Amino acid sequence: MMFDFLRSSPTAYLKRAATLLEEAQMARIEHQAAAEHHSALARMYAERVRRLESELYRPQQPAGAETPKVSEERPQPQLYSLDAGRRAGATSAS
């Protein structure tokens, strides 16, 4: 009688299995949400790479070429740095 707690009951195993199933389902939902978040970040960074590459590799105008009118100019996108000590818009070449 003293060691009755060591005997496993059939319902204890089923309760434990149900708990493990619920934990696994919650983990799946959490990982799906994280995967959606990372997918959105990947798309965002792909777009950022495209924009930055177009800025870096855009053909430069010759020195004597006519400059476009102000109304025709496209506004320059703001460049952001992850380093808080750098100015906004500063590039690594600065």
BATOR-275095 format. One record per residue: residue number from 1; z, y, x of N, C-alpha, C in turn; residue in one letter. Coordinates in steps of 0.02 Angstrom, whole numbers. Atoms other than C-alpha are relative to their C-alpha. Example, Ala and Ser with C-alpha at 12.3 -4.5 7.8 and 13.67 -1.06 7.14 Angstrom:
+-----+--------+--------+--------+--------+--------+--------+--------+--------+--------+------+
| seq |   n.pz |   n.py |   n.px |  ca.pz |  ca.py |  ca.px |   c.pz |   c.py |   c.px | type |
+-----+--------+--------+--------+--------+--------+--------+--------+--------+--------+------+
|   1 |      0 |    -59 |     45 |    390 |   -225 |    615 |      0 |     60 |     45 |    A |
|   2 |     -3 |    -59 |    -42 |    357 |    -53 |    684 |     37 |     55 |    -39 |    S |
+-----+--------+--------+--------+--------+--------+--------+--------+--------+--------+------+
***
This chain:
+-----+--------+--------+--------+--------+--------+--------+--------+--------+--------+------+
| seq |   n.pz |   n.py |   n.px |  ca.pz |  ca.py |  ca.px |   c.pz |   c.py |   c.px | type |
+-----+--------+--------+--------+--------+--------+--------+--------+--------+--------+------+
|   1 |      0 |    -60 |     40 |      0 |      0 |      0 |      0 |     63 |     43 |    M |
|   2 |     -6 |    -59 |    -41 |     36 |    117 |    142 |    -69 |     24 |     26 |    M |
|   3 |     66 |    -18 |    -26 |   -145 |    113 |    206 |    -55 |     -5 |    -52 |    F |
|   4 |     50 |      2 |     54 |   -234 |    118 |     38 |    -53 |     55 |     10 |    D |
|   5 |     48 |    -54 |     -8 |   -316 |    282 |     88 |    -57 |    -19 |     47 |    F |
|   6 |     52 |     22 |    -45 |   -416 |    188 |    221 |    -55 |    -39 |    -35 |    L |
|   7 |     51 |     36 |     39 |   -506 |     85 |     90 |    -46 |     50 |    -33 |    R |
|   8 |     46 |    -46 |     32 |   -662 |    169 |     29 |    -16 |    -25 |    -71 |    S |
|   9 |     18 |     18 |     69 |   -697 |    173 |   -155 |    -75 |     11 |     -8 |    S |
|  10 |     73 |     -8 |     10 |   -876 |    156 |   -218 |    -18 |     71 |    -23 |    P |
|  11 |     16 |    -68 |     24 |   -866 |    327 |   -302 |      6 |     51 |     55 |    T |
|  12 |     -7 |    -47 |    -56 |   -810 |    412 |   -141 |    -66 |      5 |     39 |    A |
|  13 |     64 |      0 |    -35 |   -972 |    361 |    -56 |    -52 |     39 |    -39 |    Y |
|  14 |     49 |    -36 |     42 |  -1075 |    425 |   -203 |     13 |     74 |     -1 |    L |
|  15 |    -17 |    -71 |     -2 |   -981 |    590 |   -204 |    -21 |     31 |     66 |    K |
|  16 |     19 |    -26 |    -66 |  -1009 |    611 |    -17 |    -76 |      5 |      5 |    R |
|  17 |     73 |     -2 |     -1 |  -1194 |    569 |    -35 |    -26 |     58 |    -41 |    A |
|  18 |     21 |    -56 |     42 |  -1211 |    696 |   -176 |     13 |     67 |     35 |    A |
|  19 |    -15 |    -61 |    -37 |  -1126 |    829 |    -69 |    -50 |     10 |     56 |    T |
|  20 |     50 |     -5 |    -54 |  -1242 |    791 |     77 |    -69 |     18 |    -26 |    L |
|  21 |     64 |    -17 |     31 |  -1393 |    799 |    -38 |     -2 |     74 |    -18 |    L |
|  22 |     -2 |    -71 |     18 |  -1340 |    970 |   -103 |     -4 |     44 |     62 |    E |
|  23 |      3 |    -39 |    -62 |  -1312 |   1034 |     75 |    -71 |     -1 |     29 |    E |
|  24 |     68 |      4 |    -26 |  -1484 |    971 |    127 |    -48 |     42 |    -42 |    A |
|  25 |     43 |    -41 |     43 |  -1566 |   1055 |    -23 |     11 |     75 |     15 |    Q |
|  26 |    -14 |    -70 |    -16 |  -1479 |   1220 |     18 |    -30 |     19 |     68 |    M |
|  27 |     30 |    -13 |    -66 |  -1533 |   1208 |    200 |    -75 |      6 |     -5 |    A |
|  28 |     72 |     -5 |      9 |  -1712 |   1177 |    145 |    -20 |     67 |    -30 |    R |
|  29 |     15 |    -65 |     31 |  -1710 |   1331 |     34 |      9 |     57 |     50 |    I |
|  30 |    -13 |    -52 |    -50 |  -1634 |   1437 |    173 |    -56 |      1 |     53 |    E |
|  31 |     53 |      3 |    -50 |  -1765 |   1377 |    298 |    -67 |     21 |    -28 |    H |
|  32 |     62 |    -24 |     31 |  -1907 |   1408 |    175 |      0 |     77 |     -2 |    Q |
|  33 |     -5 |    -73 |      2 |  -1845 |   1587 |    153 |    -11 |     29 |     70 |    A |
|  34 |      9 |    -23 |    -69 |  -1835 |   1608 |    342 |    -72 |     -7 |     22 |    A |
|  35 |     71 |     11 |    -18 |  -2010 |   1536 |    362 |    -44 |     54 |    -32 |    A |
|  36 |     38 |    -53 |     33 |  -2078 |   1661 |    235 |     10 |     66 |     36 |    E |
|  37 |    -15 |    -62 |    -36 |  -1991 |   1802 |    328 |    -38 |      2 |     67 |    H |
|  38 |     34 |      2 |    -64 |  -2061 |   1746 |    496 |    -76 |      4 |     -8 |    H |
|  39 |     72 |     -5 |     13 |  -2234 |   1727 |    422 |    -20 |     73 |    -13 |    S |
|  40 |     14 |    -71 |     13 |  -2226 |   1906 |    358 |      4 |     40 |     65 |    A |
|  41 |     -5 |    -35 |    -65 |  -2169 |   1965 |    530 |    -61 |    -15 |     43 |    L |
|  42 |     59 |     17 |    -40 |  -2312 |   1871 |    613 |    -61 |     39 |    -24 |    A |
|  43 |     56 |    -40 |     26 |  -2438 |   1956 |    497 |      8 |     73 |     20 |    R |
|  44 |    -11 |    -70 |    -17 |  -2358 |   2125 |    530 |    -16 |     12 |     74 |    M |
|  45 |     14 |     -8 |    -71 |  -2365 |   2100 |    719 |    -74 |     -9 |     16 |    Y |
|  46 |     72 |      8 |    -11 |  -2545 |   2039 |    710 |    -36 |     65 |    -17 |    A |
|  47 |     30 |    -65 |     19 |  -2590 |   2201 |    620 |     17 |     53 |     52 |    E |
|  48 |    -20 |    -48 |    -52 |  -2493 |   2301 |    749 |    -41 |    -10 |     63 |    R |
|  49 |     41 |     15 |    -58 |  -2585 |   2214 |    890 |    -71 |     26 |    -11 |    V |
|  50 |     68 |    -25 |     15 |  -2751 |   2254 |    805 |     -4 |     75 |      6 |    R |
|  51 |     -1 |    -74 |     -4 |  -2704 |   2438 |    787 |      6 |     24 |     72 |    R |
|  52 |    -10 |    -22 |    -69 |  -2642 |   2454 |    966 |    -60 |    -16 |     43 |    L |
|  53 |     60 |     16 |    -38 |  -2794 |   2364 |   1036 |    -56 |     49 |    -16 |    E |
|  54 |     52 |    -48 |     17 |  -2908 |   2480 |    940 |     14 |     68 |     32 |    S |
|  55 |    -17 |    -63 |    -34 |  -2814 |   2629 |   1013 |    -14 |     -5 |     75 |    E |
|  56 |      9 |      7 |    -72 |  -2821 |   2561 |   1190 |    -73 |     -8 |     20 |    L |
|  57 |     68 |     17 |    -19 |  -3000 |   2499 |   1189 |    -53 |     41 |    -36 |    Y |
|  58 |     48 |    -43 |     34 |  -3080 |   2636 |   1084 |    -43 |     34 |     54 |    R |
|  59 |     43 |    -33 |    -50 |  -3231 |   2707 |   1178 |     21 |     74 |      8 |    P |
|  60 |    -19 |    -69 |    -15 |  -3184 |   2870 |   1264 |    -63 |     44 |      1 |    Q |
|  61 |     56 |    -47 |      0 |  -3295 |   3023 |   1242 |    -10 |     29 |     70 |    Q |
|  62 |     12 |    -32 |    -66 |  -3380 |   3094 |   1398 |     29 |     71 |      0 |    P |
|  63 |    -32 |    -66 |     -7 |  -3308 |   3258 |   1465 |    -40 |     55 |    -34 |    A |
|  64 |     41 |    -53 |     29 |  -3455 |   3364 |   1404 |    -17 |    -11 |    -73 |    G |
|  65 |     18 |     15 |     69 |  -3466 |   3284 |   1232 |     37 |     47 |    -48 |    A |
|  66 |    -29 |    -44 |     50 |  -3432 |   3385 |   1077 |     61 |    -35 |    -31 |    E |
|  67 |    -60 |     29 |     30 |  -3257 |   3358 |   1009 |     -6 |      4 |    -76 |    T |
|  68 |      5 |     -2 |     72 |  -3243 |   3314 |    825 |     42 |     57 |    -30 |    P |
|  69 |    -37 |    -52 |     35 |  -3184 |   3446 |    702 |     68 |    -27 |    -21 |    K |
|  70 |    -68 |     20 |     18 |  -3001 |   3445 |    655 |      1 |    -38 |    -66 |    V |
|  71 |      1 |     32 |     65 |  -3042 |   3397 |    476 |    -27 |    -71 |      3 |    S |
|  72 |     29 |     66 |     -7 |  -3139 |   3245 |    537 |     44 |    -47 |     41 |    E |
|  73 |    -42 |     42 |    -43 |  -3004 |   3183 |    657 |     45 |    -44 |    -41 |    E |
|  74 |    -47 |     47 |     30 |  -2904 |   3033 |    611 |     69 |     14 |     30 |    R |
|  75 |    -66 |    -11 |    -30 |  -2717 |   3059 |    630 |     19 |    -59 |     44 |    P |
|  76 |    -20 |     53 |    -46 |  -2648 |   2963 |    777 |     61 |    -36 |    -27 |    Q |
|  77 |    -59 |     37 |     24 |  -2529 |   2823 |    727 |     58 |     10 |     48 |    P |
|  78 |    -60 |     -7 |    -40 |  -2351 |   2841 |    788 |     15 |    -65 |     36 |    Q |
|  79 |    -19 |     59 |    -38 |  -2305 |   2720 |    926 |     76 |     -2 |      5 |    L |
|  80 |    -73 |      7 |     -2 |  -2128 |   2653 |    923 |     20 |    -44 |     58 |    Y |
|  81 |    -26 |     39 |    -55 |  -2024 |   2585 |   1063 |     63 |    -36 |    -22 |    S |
|  82 |    -61 |     35 |     14 |  -1889 |   2453 |   1053 |     57 |     26 |     44 |    L |
|  83 |    -49 |    -27 |    -45 |  -1800 |   2542 |   1195 |     24 |     68 |    -27 |    D |
|  84 |    -27 |    -61 |     31 |  -1686 |   2676 |   1119 |     -2 |     59 |     48 |    A |
|  85 |      0 |    -55 |    -48 |  -1691 |   2778 |   1280 |    -67 |     34 |      7 |    G |
|  86 |     67 |    -30 |     -6 |  -1877 |   2812 |   1266 |    -15 |     44 |    -59 |    R |
|  87 |     20 |    -44 |     54 |  -1955 |   2949 |   1164 |    -47 |    -36 |    -47 |    R |
|  88 |     48 |     28 |     48 |  -2049 |   2903 |   1005 |    -69 |     24 |     20 |    A |
|  89 |     69 |    -18 |    -18 |  -2234 |   2900 |   1043 |    -14 |     -9 |     73 |    G |
|  90 |     10 |     10 |    -71 |  -2206 |   2870 |   1228 |    -27 |    -70 |     12 |    A |
|  91 |     27 |     65 |    -17 |  -2304 |   2729 |   1305 |     33 |    -25 |     63 |    T |
|  92 |    -30 |     28 |    -60 |  -2251 |   2614 |   1446 |    -31 |     31 |     63 |    S |
|  93 |     33 |    -31 |    -57 |  -2373 |   2706 |   1560 |     30 |     69 |     15 |    A |
|  94 |    -29 |    -67 |    -10 |  -2276 |   2870 |   1539 |     56 |     -1 |     49 |    S |
+-----+--------+--------+--------+--------+--------+--------+--------+--------+--------+------+
***
